[in-house]
Amino acid sequence: GRSYRKFLFDDIIYIEAYGIYSKVYILTSMFVINEPILSLEEKLSPYGYFRVHKSFIINIKHIVSFRASSFEMTLGDIPIGSNYKQAKKHLCIT
């Protein structure tokens, strides 16, 4: 009953933790995948993805704007966790 899906790096807007799974959001859909967010963070960080909250990884190509407490993404706002404030500073400089 399992299937495999290919995601293009540029299509992924953000990833949300979902227990031992993760939700992958692209423009048209959301998919639940059998991979924890920590594992995805390790795999995707070299490709322009940043962990900005204990539950969220964002694709920097889809940032529209940011505020002190959140990033506005193509599909909505993603909160910035207090432990991840350095990520915001790094993203603002680059």
C-alpha positions, 0 to 999 in steps of 0.5 A: 500500500505504499507509493513513492513520489518524486518532489522537485526541490523548487516545488516544496514550499515548506515542511511541517512535522506531523508526529513521526511523519512530515507534511510536505506542502507544494503549491497544489497539494500537501503530502504526508510522508514517512520521514521525520522532520529531523531527517529531512532537515539533514537531507535538505539543508544543503539545498536552501532549506532552513529549520525555523521552528521545531515543527517547520522547515522552509524553502528560502525561494518561497519567502515573500516577506518576514516579521519578527515572529514569522515568515510569510511564505507563498502559502501562508505564514510560518512562525519563527521559534525562539530557538531558531532566531539565528536562522532568521538573521542568517536568512536576512543577511544572505 
